[in-house]
Amino acid sequence: MGRLTVIDSKGVAPLPEDQLRNTFKKFDTDNDNQLSIEELTKAFKSLGSRFPVYRADRSLLHADANNDGFVNEEEMNELVKYVAGLGFTVRRNP
């Protein structure tokens, strides 16, 4: 069954978690299965964050359970949950 996407009257829909996950994985440019602060910053820029460095730093505080300065595969779910709660959206053209 398909997933229901709710679009408000302004044509805005929240980004689904799977799309957020794919966005972050795309920015693992060195393919080491973990995201550095630089890779997170680039991902937040692509999401349209007004403060991508701040968001990257905060996301490490929320998701980096082993405090190694990276978000690895095991920590990705926490990253995605944190970012989903921030309300990044996709605009739909009518």
N, CA, C and O atoms as a Tinker XYZ file with bonds, in Angstrom:
   376  protein
     1  N      0.846000   -1.176000    0.000000    73     2
     2  CA     0.000000    0.000000    0.000000    64     1     3
     3  C      0.891000    1.238000    0.000000    63     2     4     5
     4  O      1.917000    1.246000    0.680000    81     3
     5  N      0.535000    2.267000   -0.731000    73     3     6
     6  CA     1.306000    3.494000   -0.808000    64     5     7
     7  C      1.210000    4.313000    0.459000    63     6     8     9
     8  O      0.300000    4.134000    1.269000    81     7
     9  N      2.158000    5.209000    0.618000    73     7    10
    10  CA     2.181000    6.056000    1.791000    64     9    11
    11  C      1.456000    7.357000    1.494000    63    10    12    13
    12  O      1.615000    7.935000    0.419000    81    11
    13  N      0.672000    7.805000    2.437000    73    11    14
    14  CA    -0.078000    9.043000    2.288000    64    13    15
    15  C      0.821000   10.226000    2.622000    63    14    16    17
    16  O      1.414000   10.268000    3.700000    81    15
    17  N      0.926000   11.177000    1.719000    73    15    18
    18  CA     1.682000   12.393000    1.955000    64    17    19
    19  C      0.698000   13.536000    2.089000    63    18    20    21
    20  O     -0.087000   13.810000    1.181000    81    19
    21  N      0.750000   14.194000    3.228000    73    19    22
    22  CA    -0.159000   15.297000    3.478000    64    21    23
    23  C      0.497000   16.588000    3.014000    63    22    24    25
    24  O      1.589000   16.940000    3.460000    81    23
    25  N     -0.174000   17.280000    2.125000    73    23    26
    26  CA     0.318000   18.553000    1.594000    64    25    27
    27  C     -0.608000   19.639000    2.103000    63    26    28    29
    28  O     -1.825000   19.545000    1.943000    81    27
    29  N     -0.042000   20.671000    2.715000    73    27    30
    30  CA    -0.883000   21.731000    3.252000    64    29    31
    31  C     -1.345000   22.686000    2.147000    63    30    32    33
    32  O     -1.025000   22.494000    0.974000    81    31
    33  N     -2.086000   23.697000    2.532000    73    31    34
    34  CA    -2.673000   24.614000    1.557000    64    33    35
    35  C     -1.634000   25.428000    0.791000    63    34    36    37
    36  O     -1.945000   26.010000   -0.248000    81    35
    37  N     -0.405000   25.471000    1.298000    73    35    38
    38  CA     0.661000   26.195000    0.611000    64    37    39
    39  C      1.460000   25.280000   -0.311000    63    38    40    41
    40  O      2.444000   25.711000   -0.913000    81    39
    41  N      1.048000   24.033000   -0.425000    73    39    42
    42  CA     1.751000   23.094000   -1.291000    64    41    43
    43  C      3.025000   22.556000   -0.668000    63    42    44    45
    44  O      3.979000   22.252000   -1.384000    81    43
    45  N      3.059000   22.431000    0.659000    73    43    46
    46  CA     4.250000   21.990000    1.369000    64    45    47
    47  C      3.984000   20.647000    2.036000    63    46    48    49
    48  O      2.953000   20.459000    2.682000    81    47
    49  N      4.918000   19.717000    1.875000    73    47    50
    50  CA     4.808000   18.391000    2.493000    64    49    51
    51  C      6.094000   18.088000    3.254000    63    50    52    53
    52  O      7.178000   18.443000    2.791000    81    51
    53  N      5.993000   17.436000    4.418000    73    51    54
    54  CA     7.211000   17.070000    5.138000    64    53    55
    55  C      8.003000   16.021000    4.367000    63    54    56    57
    56  O      7.422000   15.176000    3.686000    81    55
    57  N      9.309000   16.073000    4.474000    73    55    58
    58  CA    10.159000   15.068000    3.827000    64    57    59
    59  C     10.007000   13.732000    4.553000    63    58    60    61
    60  O     10.147000   13.683000    5.775000    81    59
    61  N      9.728000   12.665000    3.839000    73    59    62
    62  CA     9.630000   11.348000    4.473000    64    61    63
    63  C     11.005000   10.883000    4.966000    63    62    64    65
    64  O     12.036000   11.283000    4.425000    81    63
    65  N     11.004000   10.036000    5.996000    73    63    66
    66  CA    12.258000    9.570000    6.585000    64    65    67
    67  C     13.142000    8.842000    5.573000    63    66    68    69
    68  O     14.363000    8.989000    5.605000    81    67
    69  N     12.544000    8.063000    4.681000    73    67    70
    70  CA    13.372000    7.353000    3.701000    64    69    71
    71  C     14.075000    8.322000    2.754000    63    70    72    73
    72  O     15.201000    8.066000    2.328000    81    71
    73  N     13.426000    9.418000    2.428000    73    71    74
    74  CA    14.049000   10.416000    1.565000    64    73    75
    75  C     15.180000   11.131000    2.313000    63    74    76    77
    76  O     16.221000   11.432000    1.730000    81    75
    77  N     14.971000   11.401000    3.605000    73    75    78
    78  CA    16.032000   11.995000    4.402000    64    77    79
    79  C     17.233000   11.058000    4.478000    63    78    80    81
    80  O     18.374000   11.491000    4.313000    81    79
    81  N     16.977000    9.780000    4.726000    73    79    82
    82  CA    18.044000    8.786000    4.821000    64    81    83
    83  C     18.846000    8.742000    3.513000    63    82    84    85
    84  O     20.077000    8.735000    3.533000    81    83
    85  N     18.141000    8.712000    2.388000    73    83    86
    86  CA    18.813000    8.676000    1.086000    64    85    87
    87  C     19.631000    9.942000    0.835000    63    86    88    89
    88  O     20.716000    9.879000    0.257000    81    87
    89  N     19.114000   11.081000    1.267000    73    87    90
    90  CA    19.851000   12.332000    1.114000    64    89    91
    91  C     21.161000   12.266000    1.879000    63    90    92    93
    92  O     22.213000   12.618000    1.345000    81    91
    93  N     21.103000   11.816000    3.124000    73    91    94
    94  CA    22.334000   11.749000    3.913000    64    93    95
    95  C     23.308000   10.729000    3.343000    63    94    96    97
    96  O     24.513000   10.980000    3.312000    81    95
    97  N     22.816000    9.601000    2.898000    73    95    98
    98  CA    23.712000    8.588000    2.320000    64    97    99
    99  C     24.402000    9.102000    1.060000    63    98   100   101
   100  O     25.550000    8.752000    0.787000    81    99
   101  N     23.704000    9.925000    0.303000    73    99   102
   102  CA    24.276000   10.502000   -0.912000    64   101   103
   103  C     25.487000   11.383000   -0.600000    63   102   104   105
   104  O     26.381000   11.527000   -1.433000    81   103
   105  N     25.516000   11.964000    0.584000    73   103   106
   106  CA    26.608000   12.862000    0.949000    64   105   107
   107  C     27.762000   12.155000    1.651000    63   106   108   109
   108  O     28.692000   12.813000    2.117000    81   107
   109  N     27.717000   10.836000    1.733000    73   107   110
   110  CA    28.864000   10.061000    2.208000    64   109   111
   111  C     29.827000    9.928000    1.033000    63   110   112   113
   112  O     29.946000    8.861000    0.430000    81   111
   113  N     30.502000   11.011000    0.720000    73   111   114
   114  CA    31.293000   11.098000   -0.511000    64   113   115
   115  C     32.527000   10.208000   -0.523000    63   114   116   117
   116  O     33.005000    9.845000   -1.597000    81   115
   117  N     33.058000    9.845000    0.652000    73   115   118
   118  CA    34.214000    8.953000    0.672000    64   117   119
   119  C     33.815000    7.486000    0.847000    63   118   120   121
   120  O     34.674000    6.613000    0.973000    81   119
   121  N     32.516000    7.226000    0.855000    73   119   122
   122  CA    31.962000    5.862000    0.920000    64   121   123
   123  C     32.510000    5.034000    2.077000    63   122   124   125
   124  O     32.793000    3.846000    1.922000    81   123
   125  N     32.656000    5.675000    3.242000    73   123   126
   126  CA    33.135000    4.948000    4.420000    64   125   127
   127  C     31.998000    4.553000    5.365000    63   126   128   129
   128  O     32.242000    4.094000    6.481000    81   127
   129  N     30.760000    4.735000    4.910000    73   127   130
   130  CA    29.557000    4.390000    5.682000    64   129   131
   131  C     29.450000    5.158000    6.988000    63   130   132   133
   132  O     28.894000    4.663000    7.969000    81   131
   133  N     29.982000    6.361000    6.994000    73   131   134
   134  CA    29.785000    7.267000    8.121000    64   133   135
   135  C     29.844000    8.694000    7.602000    63   134   136   137
   136  O     30.488000    8.984000    6.593000    81   135
   137  N     29.158000    9.576000    8.313000    73   135   138
   138  CA    29.075000   10.970000    7.890000    64   137   139
   139  C     29.909000   11.845000    8.811000    63   138   140   141
   140  O     29.742000   11.825000   10.030000    81   139
   141  N     30.808000   12.611000    8.210000    73   139   142
   142  CA    31.623000   13.573000    8.950000    64   141   143
   143  C     30.843000   14.872000    9.098000    63   142   144   145
   144  O     29.781000   15.037000    8.498000    81   143
   145  N     31.369000   15.785000    9.893000    73   143   146
   146  CA    30.734000   17.093000   10.047000    64   145   147
   147  C     30.666000   17.821000    8.708000    63   146   148   149
   148  O     29.697000   18.531000    8.441000    81   147
   149  N     31.678000   17.653000    7.869000    73   147   150
   150  CA    31.680000   18.310000    6.561000    64   149   151
   151  C     30.582000   17.720000    5.663000    63   150   152   153
   152  O     29.872000   18.453000    4.975000    81   151
   153  N     30.454000   16.403000    5.679000    73   151   154
   154  CA    29.425000   15.751000    4.866000    64   153   155
   155  C     28.031000   16.100000    5.369000    63   154   156   157
   156  O     27.114000   16.312000    4.576000    81   155
   157  N     27.873000   16.160000    6.684000    73   155   158
   158  CA    26.580000   16.566000    7.245000    64   157   159
   159  C     26.242000   18.004000    6.859000    63   158   160   161
   160  O     25.095000   18.309000    6.532000    81   159
   161  N     27.229000   18.877000    6.898000    73   159   162
   162  CA    27.007000   20.276000    6.530000    64   161   163
   163  C     26.521000   20.382000    5.088000    63   162   164   165
   164  O     25.577000   21.118000    4.799000    81   163
   165  N     27.165000   19.646000    4.182000    73   163   166
   166  CA    26.741000   19.661000    2.781000    64   165   167
   167  C     25.329000   19.109000    2.624000    63   166   168   169
   168  O     24.547000   19.619000    1.821000    81   167
   169  N     25.003000   18.080000    3.379000    73   167   170
   170  CA    23.652000   17.509000    3.312000    64   169   171
   171  C     22.616000   18.522000    3.787000    63   170   172   173
   172  O     21.563000   18.676000    3.168000    81   171
   173  N     22.912000   19.207000    4.876000    73   171   174
   174  CA    21.958000   20.214000    5.374000    64   173   175
   175  C     21.827000   21.383000    4.403000    63   174   176   177
   176  O     20.744000   21.953000    4.272000    81   175
   177  N     22.905000   21.748000    3.723000    73   175   178
   178  CA    22.800000   22.786000    2.681000    64   177   179
   179  C     21.846000   22.336000    1.590000    63   178   180   181
   180  O     21.021000   23.117000    1.116000    81   179
   181  N     21.962000   21.064000    1.191000    73   179   182
   182  CA    21.091000   20.561000    0.126000    64   181   183
   183  C     19.633000   20.508000    0.558000    63   182   184   185
   184  O     18.731000   20.598000   -0.275000    81   183
   185  N     19.402000   20.361000    1.858000    73   183   186
   186  CA    18.031000   20.345000    2.377000    64   185   187
   187  C     17.456000   21.752000    2.521000    63   186   188   189
   188  O     16.273000   21.918000    2.816000    81   187
   189  N     18.300000   22.763000    2.311000    73   187   190
   190  CA    17.833000   24.142000    2.387000    64   189   191
   191  C     17.950000   24.764000    3.763000    63   190   192   193
   192  O     17.293000   25.766000    4.046000    81   191
   193  N     18.778000   24.184000    4.626000    73   191   194
   194  CA    18.970000   24.739000    5.963000    64   193   195
   195  C     19.568000   26.134000    5.872000    63   194   196   197
   196  O     20.469000   26.382000    5.071000    81   195
   197  N     19.068000   27.035000    6.691000    73   195   198
   198  CA    19.614000   28.388000    6.730000    64   197   199
   199  C     20.915000   28.434000    7.519000    63   198   200   201
   200  O     21.719000   29.352000    7.355000    81   199
   201  N     21.120000   27.427000    8.387000    73   199   202
   202  CA    22.313000   27.362000    9.222000    64   201   203
   203  C     22.886000   25.943000    9.180000    63   202   204   205
   204  O     22.833000   25.226000   10.179000    81   203
   205  N     23.428000   25.537000    8.038000    73   203   206
   206  CA    23.840000   24.144000    7.873000    64   205   207
   207  C     24.958000   23.697000    8.821000    63   206   208   209
   208  O     24.960000   22.545000    9.255000    81   207
   209  N     25.894000   24.567000    9.148000    73   207   210
   210  CA    26.967000   24.187000   10.066000    64   209   211
   211  C     26.393000   23.927000   11.458000    63   210   212   213
   212  O     26.758000   22.952000   12.116000    81   211
   213  N     25.498000   24.801000   11.899000    73   211   214
   214  CA    24.840000   24.627000   13.197000    64   213   215
   215  C     24.032000   23.328000   13.215000    63   214   216   217
   216  O     24.113000   22.557000   14.171000    81   215
   217  N     23.258000   23.088000   12.166000    73   215   218
   218  CA    22.440000   21.873000   12.095000    64   217   219
   219  C     23.311000   20.622000   12.095000    63   218   220   221
   220  O     22.965000   19.632000   12.739000    81   219
   221  N     24.425000   20.653000   11.388000    73   219   222
   222  CA    25.337000   19.508000   11.359000    64   221   223
   223  C     25.888000   19.246000   12.755000    63   222   224   225
   224  O     25.941000   18.100000   13.201000    81   223
   225  N     26.293000   20.294000   13.434000    73   223   226
   226  CA    26.817000   20.163000   14.788000    64   225   227
   227  C     25.771000   19.601000   15.740000    63   226   228   229
   228  O     26.059000   18.699000   16.527000    81   227
   229  N     24.571000   20.131000   15.667000    73   227   230
   230  CA    23.484000   19.654000   16.537000    64   229   231
   231  C     23.118000   18.208000   16.220000    63   230   232   233
   232  O     22.801000   17.436000   17.124000    81   231
   233  N     23.159000   17.842000   14.956000    73   231   234
   234  CA    22.813000   16.470000   14.588000    64   233   235
   235  C     23.834000   15.490000   15.150000    63   234   236   237
   236  O     23.473000   14.376000   15.530000    81   235
   237  N     25.107000   15.888000   15.208000    73   235   238
   238  CA    26.112000   15.032000   15.837000    64   237   239
   239  C     25.820000   14.855000   17.324000    63   238   240   241
   240  O     25.975000   13.758000   17.860000    81   239
   241  N     25.403000   15.916000   17.987000    73   239   242
   242  CA    25.062000   15.804000   19.403000    64   241   243
   243  C     23.914000   14.821000   19.633000    63   242   244   245
   244  O     23.899000   14.105000   20.635000    81   243
   245  N     22.961000   14.786000   18.713000    73   243   246
   246  CA    21.798000   13.901000   18.846000    64   245   247
   247  C     22.079000   12.468000   18.417000    63   246   248   249
   248  O     21.557000   11.531000   19.021000    81   247
   249  N     22.887000   12.286000   17.396000    73   247   250
   250  CA    23.001000   10.958000   16.785000    64   249   251
   251  C     24.306000   10.219000   17.069000    63   250   252   253
   252  O     24.337000    8.991000   16.990000    81   251
   253  N     25.363000   10.918000   17.392000    73   251   254
   254  CA    26.681000   10.289000   17.544000    64   253   255
   255  C     26.811000    9.632000   18.921000    63   254   256   257
   256  O     27.389000   10.213000   19.838000    81   255
   257  N     26.274000    8.428000   19.059000    73   255   258
   258  CA    26.218000    7.742000   20.349000    64   257   259
   259  C     27.594000    7.382000   20.904000    63   258   260   261
   260  O     27.791000    7.392000   22.119000    81   259
   261  N     28.540000    7.065000   20.033000    73   259   262
   262  CA    29.867000    6.666000   20.517000    64   261   263
   263  C     30.859000    7.833000   20.570000    63   262   264   265
   264  O     32.035000    7.639000   20.878000    81   263
   265  N     30.386000    9.031000   20.272000    73   263   266
   266  CA    31.181000   10.264000   20.370000    64   265   267
   267  C     32.496000   10.225000   19.593000    63   266   268   269
   268  O     33.518000   10.730000   20.059000    81   267
   269  N     32.460000    9.621000   18.409000    73   267   270
   270  CA    33.671000    9.583000   17.590000    64   269   271
   271  C     33.708000   10.702000   16.553000    63   270   272   273
   272  O     34.659000   10.792000   15.776000    81   271
   273  N     32.677000   11.560000   16.534000    73   271   274
   274  CA    32.643000   12.677000   15.587000    64   273   275
   275  C     32.049000   12.338000   14.240000    63   274   276   277
   276  O     32.131000   13.134000   13.305000    81   275
   277  N     31.444000   11.147000   14.129000    73   275   278
   278  CA    30.826000   10.697000   12.888000    64   277   279
   279  C     29.460000   10.077000   13.189000    63   278   280   281
   280  O     29.199000    9.625000   14.304000    81   279
   281  N     28.603000   10.067000   12.180000    73   279   282
   282  CA    27.347000    9.325000   12.256000    64   281   283
   283  C     27.528000    8.089000   11.389000    63   282   284   285
   284  O     27.677000    8.196000   10.171000    81   283
   285  N     27.516000    6.912000   12.015000    73   283   286
   286  CA    27.699000    5.672000   11.270000    64   285   287
   287  C     26.344000    5.035000   10.963000    63   286   288   289
   288  O     25.300000    5.589000   11.307000    81   287
   289  N     26.364000    3.879000   10.321000    73   287   290
   290  CA    25.126000    3.200000    9.923000    64   289   291
   291  C     24.203000    2.937000   11.108000    63   290   292   293
   292  O     22.990000    3.115000   10.998000    81   291
   293  N     24.764000    2.515000   12.243000    73   291   294
   294  CA    23.953000    2.213000   13.415000    64   293   295
   295  C     23.312000    3.470000   14.004000    63   294   296   297
   296  O     22.256000    3.395000   14.632000    81   295
   297  N     23.939000    4.604000   13.804000    73   295   298
   298  CA    23.444000    5.870000   14.355000    64   297   299
   299  C     22.524000    6.621000   13.389000    63   298   300   301
   300  O     21.937000    7.640000   13.753000    81   299
   301  N     22.402000    6.120000   12.168000    73   299   302
   302  CA    21.630000    6.812000   11.134000    64   301   303
   303  C     20.165000    7.000000   11.521000    63   302   304   305
   304  O     19.582000    8.041000   11.219000    81   303
   305  N     19.559000    6.012000   12.184000    73   303   306
   306  CA    18.149000    6.141000   12.570000    64   305   307
   307  C     17.936000    7.335000   13.492000    63   306   308   309
   308  O     16.952000    8.061000   13.347000    81   307
   309  N     18.846000    7.544000   14.438000    73   307   310
   310  CA    18.726000    8.692000   15.336000    64   309   311
   311  C     18.876000   10.003000   14.573000    63   310   312   313
   312  O     18.161000   10.968000   14.843000    81   311
   313  N     19.793000   10.036000   13.631000    73   311   314
   314  CA    19.966000   11.223000   12.799000    64   313   315
   315  C     18.686000   11.533000   12.036000    63   314   316   317
   316  O     18.221000   12.673000   12.027000    81   315
   317  N     18.122000   10.522000   11.400000    73   315   318
   318  CA    16.916000   10.716000   10.590000    64   317   319
   319  C     15.744000   11.150000   11.468000    63   318   320   321
   320  O     14.983000   12.034000   11.074000    81   319
   321  N     15.583000   10.555000   12.642000    73   319   322
   322  CA    14.494000   10.960000   13.543000    64   321   323
   323  C     14.669000   12.408000   13.988000    63   322   324   325
   324  O     13.699000   13.165000   14.037000    81   323
   325  N     15.894000   12.793000   14.310000    73   323   326
   326  CA    16.158000   14.168000   14.715000    64   325   327
   327  C     15.818000   15.138000   13.585000    63   326   328   329
   328  O     15.131000   16.136000   13.804000    81   327
   329  N     16.293000   14.845000   12.396000    73   327   330
   330  CA    16.077000   15.747000   11.264000    64   329   331
   331  C     14.601000   15.786000   10.860000    63   330   332   333
   332  O     14.094000   16.847000   10.494000    81   331
   333  N     13.913000   14.662000   10.919000    73   331   334
   334  CA    12.477000   14.639000   10.597000    64   333   335
   335  C     11.708000   15.574000   11.524000    63   334   336   337
   336  O     10.740000   16.213000   11.111000    81   335
   337  N     12.144000   15.649000   12.772000    73   335   338
   338  CA    11.485000   16.524000   13.732000    64   337   339
   339  C     11.732000   18.005000   13.498000    63   338   340   341
   340  O     11.040000   18.846000   14.072000    81   339
   341  N     12.704000   18.331000   12.666000    73   339   342
   342  CA    13.008000   19.727000   12.382000    64   341   343
   343  C     12.048000   20.345000   11.377000    63   342   344   345
   344  O     11.960000   21.567000   11.262000    81   343
   345  N     11.324000   19.491000   10.647000    73   343   346
   346  CA    10.298000   20.007000    9.746000    64   345   347
   347  C     10.762000   20.414000    8.354000    63   346   348   349
   348  O     10.130000   21.259000    7.720000    81   347
   349  N     11.853000   19.828000    7.868000    73   347   350
   350  CA    12.244000   20.110000    6.483000    64   349   351
   351  C     11.129000   19.634000    5.560000    63   350   352   353
   352  O     10.513000   18.596000    5.798000    81   351
   353  N     10.880000   20.398000    4.513000    73   351   354
   354  CA     9.734000   20.120000    3.643000    64   353   355
   355  C     10.131000   20.083000    2.183000    63   354   356   357
   356  O     11.223000   20.496000    1.794000    81   355
   357  N      9.199000   19.572000    1.389000    73   355   358
   358  CA     9.286000   19.601000   -0.054000    64   357   359
   359  C      8.141000   20.475000   -0.535000    63   358   360   361
   360  O      6.996000   20.304000   -0.117000    81   359
   361  N      8.451000   21.391000   -1.398000    73   359   362
   362  CA     7.386000   22.219000   -1.987000    64   361   363
   363  C      6.862000   21.553000   -3.242000    63   362   364   365
   364  O      7.629000   21.090000   -4.085000    81   363
   365  N      5.569000   21.512000   -3.351000    73   363   366
   366  CA     4.920000   20.943000   -4.534000    64   365   367
   367  C      4.316000   22.072000   -5.337000    63   366   368   369
   368  O      3.635000   22.943000   -4.795000    81   367
   369  N      4.569000   22.052000   -6.628000    73   367   370
   370  CA     3.969000   23.057000   -7.498000    64   369   371
   371  C      2.569000   22.613000   -7.870000    63   370   372   373
   372  O      2.353000   21.450000   -8.211000    81   371
   373  N      1.615000   23.532000   -7.807000    73   371   374
   374  CA     0.222000   23.170000   -8.155000    64   373   375
   375  C      0.061000   22.834000   -9.615000    63   374   376
   376  O     -1.042000   22.513000  -10.057000    81   375
